Amino acid sequence: MCGSTNNPASTRTSCCDTPANPAVTEQRSCSTKSKAKTKAKSKEKEIQDIEDLHTQAVNAKSRTYIDPATGFTVFTEYAHLKRGKCCGNICRHCPYGWENVSYTKNGKLVRREARVQSGDKENVQLLLDRIENGDGLSIESISTSPSLSPSSSSSSSTTPTTNSDVDQIKDSQDHGQSDLDDSDSDSDSDSDSDSIKNKIEVRILKKRGKGGRSGGTYTSKNVPYTRTGDKGTSMLLSGERRSKDDDCFEAMGTVDELCSIVGVAHAELEATLEANERDIGNTIDYGQLTMWLVETMSRLFDIGSHVAKPKKKYEDEDEDDGEHNFTADGIGGGFDKEHILVLEEWIDVMTEKLPELGSFVLPTGGKASAQLHVARCVCRRAERRTLPLVREGVCDPNVLQYLNRLSDFLFTAARWANFCEGKEEVQYRRYFRGAKQRGVVKVNLREEKKETET
């Protein structure tokens, strides 16, 4: 029984009959610690090199530098200060403490220590002035500047972030960094200053924002540029690309110009009304003219949409039959003739209250009246630009009729604006019957209206 191998103690002894050498064990432990220490120092040196590059970039007033370890182009703190506020993209050198970042960890917003509050123009400008004045500021001096007001963070809704947290976030967030495939940056700490300068003087990012709904380089919001028209072509609503000097784009551009000038005339009327409210005793009433102009701009947008979606032509179509089927569907299919009748009604309402017109009128008077005359001239040009499309059968003839009537409306509106403001109308006419030369005659529209009525 005593020699039984079932004895647990006996079993353990038999498995370790050769005791471990303490010296060997200690040597292996020291070797492992030495490798870990060397690796830690290497990593620390690499991180220090990154900070040195960033410091050099800031002092050189550069917006970017190349990360030697990844080949990414990284925005510097100087670039973020130029922006003036946190972009919300968890940027590596964000001086605003990721104030606008919406990423959460454990139910709390991720934040870091801020050097200046996002949107704090005074302190942001202070930092920019110190950098741009060439004071040779290091990143440390920026972060410890006593004149800055660090942003406060609520412990209930935010949580500090460690380097490991940043690594996790980088896997799922865009940090505003761009991958440069052709980058051959070197992380050697012995590189000379010229080499470092070449690395940090990267001004143009290879990977820019796509534009449009995809956002730009510094924003994820919809931007007006797409770069697709940089070679002189543009796309119609039908998806077809044409040269920008095509008849369709000539017509669209002129209609757009007309719409903008009508907007200026509307702004002049509104400004006069606002000034009138402050001037007691001076009453000006344009009636519904301002509302009519807004309605007109909307209809011009309708025309632009229609022209941008030209009807397809087929070989068997007879161009001379005068029959073109267009449907006013609100998405460019056609233009409703009812809008032409509305313009005529507006013209009638104003003309009824104006004195009889018996001569040419010079485009003078108040600012609004003069702008309406400019709009009238551009409207005539828009009509001429649209005519080729109507002849080709790809544009609704109602558009041409509307523009023709609109020019008459704008002329009447210009006279109406002078009438409402009590301005004189300068008429171009003969002083007396039989005179060889026409001259100018100033007429007070309100007084002439009274004389006509009596």
Secondary structure, DSSP 8 states (H G I E B T S, - for coil): -TT-TT-HHHHHHHHT-S---HHHHHHHHHHHHHHHHHHHHHHHHHHHHHHHHHHHHHHTT-SEEE-TTT-EEEE-HHHHHHH-S--SS--TT-TTTTTT---EETTEEEE---SS-TT-HHHHHHHHHHHHTT----HHHHHT-TT-------TTTEEE--HHHHHHHHTTS--S-EE-TT------TT--HHHHHHHH---S-SS----GGG--SS-SS--S--STTTTSEEE-TTS-EEETTSHHHHHHHHHHHHHHHHHHHHHHHHHHHHHHHHSTT-----TTHHHHHHHHHHHHHHHHHHHTS-----TT--TTS--------SSSS---THHHHHHHHHHHHHHHHS----SEE-S-SSHHHHHHHHHHHHHHHHHHHHHHHHHHTSS-HHHHHHHHHHHHHHHHHHHHHHHHHT-EEEEEEESSTT-SSEEEEEEEHHHHHHHHH-
